[in-house]
Each structure stands twice: as structure tokens, then as C-alpha cells.
């Protein structure tokens, strides 16, 4: 290998080494959170399933239909909870990896977006738990035919709950994605606003695919997604103006 090729390979090796270190720190953070939460696995499951259990018909309860469900279901929830708890560390490590290659004005925009993305992700989880869960599980519990005992399986309940958590956690990141698209110059805010009818249709399609087969949860996901898209356009315009102002100051 020539000296020029060696000089080019050194930055690549350094970047790969840093990427490995960042990924190891992310894994370590998730592992620490998992070990810290594991003793409270049953308590966490009780908290998450409280909206379901509160809305069950009188005399009914949740059941476990598989031998290992009583262990695996709370453990699965602990892993997901650990990942959510470690989200600030995960995003911080990603930020530390990509920030050296960014311009100063880009860093000024990216830092608030990073903090906002964490806050919006947790807001999506809270919205799913406090607003969506009672409505969706109350709907299913209320339409139970006469003579049928409504006893949801704990594993199936968790799958549905995690699906809703993920759907709303990701949906609440729409303003961040919208701002990034506008700030990157890929499309202007006005052009994006003109595509509003297609966005509304896409929101309802995603609501149909990512939620249980009921109109309530689909509407509860689709409508906030559309409203968050509108919020993203507003902030996208503000960020674009601020970035232009900062760029003008740096040129001066």
C-alpha cells in the first residue's frame, strides 16, 4: 500500500473505531438500564397493563396461556423500557459521532432538535398510555358479546401495547423529520404544504397499518400525525430563516 493510500485509510479506521466505541457505549447503557429495571419487572408490567385491567368486566382478569409467559412477558417489557430509558444516551452518542462533521450553524440547529426529539418521543409514549390505551382497551372490553368471557392474554396484550407505544413514539417525531427536510433544502416549506392532501392520506394509511383494527386508535394516530406535520412546517420555516440569518452573519 502506498503512503497516499495509507493516509486515506487512517481516517476511515479512526471513524470505524469511534463508531464501535459509540455502539458499545449504547449497548452498555441499555444493559445497565435493563439490570436496574429487572427487579421491578412485575411492577412495570402492572403499571403498563393498569388501563387494561381497570377496564376489564367485573370478575374478569388477564391470563397467561403459555408456560413461560409469566417470565418472558415482563422481561420483554423490561428490555423495551430499558431502551426507552437509555434513549437520551443513545441520541447523545449519535450526536457525538456526527457533530464533528457539521458546520457551526448546523450544530446550533441540531442541538435543539436533538433535545426536542427526546422530549417528543417521551410525549408520544405518554399520549399512548394516558389517552389511547383507555379509549382503545375500553372499546374492545365494551363490545364483548354476551356469554363471552373477556380474559386477554398477557403476551398478546403486551404485543398490542408495544405496537401502540412504538407507533405514537415514532409519530411524535414527525415535526423533527419535517424540520430536517426543510432545513436541508431538499424541499421548501411551501412545497411541502402543497402536498398536504397526500400527507393526510398517508397519515390515515399509517394509522390503519400501525394500530389495532379499530377506528378509534386509527383516528387517534392519524389526526395527531397530521397536526404534528403542520407544526413541523411552521418550525421548519422558522429554522430556515434562522439558519439564513446565521449564515449571513458568518459571511460578514
C-alpha positions, 0 to 999 in steps of 0.5 A: 500500500502506498503512503497516499493510500495509507493516509486515506485509510487512517481516517476511515479506521479512526471513524470505524473505531469511534463508531464501535466505541459509540455502539458499545457505549449504547449497548452498555447503557441499555444493559445497565438500564435493563439490570436496574429495571429487572427487579421491578419487572412485575411492577412495570408490567402492572403499571403498563397493563393498569388501563387494561385491567381497570377496564376489564368486566367485573370478575374478569382478569388477564391470563397467561396461556403459555408456560413461560409467559409469566417470565418472558412477558415482563422481561420483554417489557423490561428490555423495551423500557430499558431502551426507552430509558437509555434513549437520551444516551443513545441520541447523545452518542449519535450526536457525538459521532456526527457533530464533528462533521457539521458546520457551526450553524448546523450544530446550533440547529441540531442541538435543539432538535436533538433535545426536542426529539427526546422530549417528543418521543417521551410525549408520544409514549405518554399520549399512548398510555394516558389517552389511547390505551383507555379509549382503545382497551375500553372499546374492545372490553365494551363490545364483548358479546354476551356469554363471552368471557373477556380474559386477554392474554398477557403476551398478546396484550403486551404485543398490542401495547408495544405496537401502540407505544412504538407507533405514537413514539415514532409519530411524535417525531414527525415535526423533527423529520419535517424540520430536517427536510426543510432545513436541508433544502431538499424541499421548501416549506411551501412545497411541502404544504402543497402536498398536504392532501397526500400527507393526510392520506398517508397519515390515515394509511399509517394509522390503519397499518400501525394500530389495532383494527379499530377506528378509534386508535386509527383516528387517534394516530392519524389526526395527531400525525397530521397536526404534528406535520403542520407544526413541523412546517411552521418550525421548519420555516422558522429554522430556515430563516434562522439558519439564513440569518446565521449564515449571513452573519458568518459571511460578514 
